[in-house]
């Protein structure tokens, strides 16, 4: 087997030539690796950005549907207040058959949580991270308020089928009514803020939603249906 021994350098010039070749080769390799890494991070950040924007768009569209029911919610709360007034004064009132409630929009945060846990949100600009976070903070507030509303409207739904109300029940229902009004006001404020920050990142809330037949627009939300089937 022939063994080729390294050739000795002949002078400083040849040494520098070899040195420059090695340095340029190393820097070229490092530069190529940096380009590949940068392209990879750009792809990951784009995927995270698009996924989170799509999730926000769906969420904003959902809460927008709830805002469309606000006139019905306000009317229902006023109807309940009138019913309680009549019951307290000993006057006849129509038996409620559909008290219902605003409904739960089921805000999703899976894509944001996954992007954050995977470190992909750190690839976004600081301004983007701040805008996304503000949207989700308000959407989280919406979720908390919805959970509170479920409990409050569960108390109000005790009026379904009620023909006689005791003074204790009237007081309890008035308290629930007051809580429902405050929660609805806070809900509208949280949604307005979420939509504001969503618009800052170009999200309009125009997602195409796949709805169950019972949620179809032609059926309308339950809270928009008549409170009672008869008028006293």
Buried (B, 14 or more C-beta within 10 A) or exposed (E): EEEEEEEEEEEEEEEEEEEEEEEEEEEEEEEEEEEEEEEEEEEBBEEBBEBBBEBBBBBBBBBBBBBEBBEBBEEBBEBBBEBBEBBEEEEEBBBBBBBBBBBEBEBBBEBBEBBBEEEBBEBBEEEBBEBBBBBBBBBBBBBBBBEBBBEBBEBBBBBEEBEEBEEEBBEBBBEBBEBBBEBBEBBBBBBEBBBEBBBBBEBEBEBEEEEEEEEEEEEEBBBBEEBBEEEE
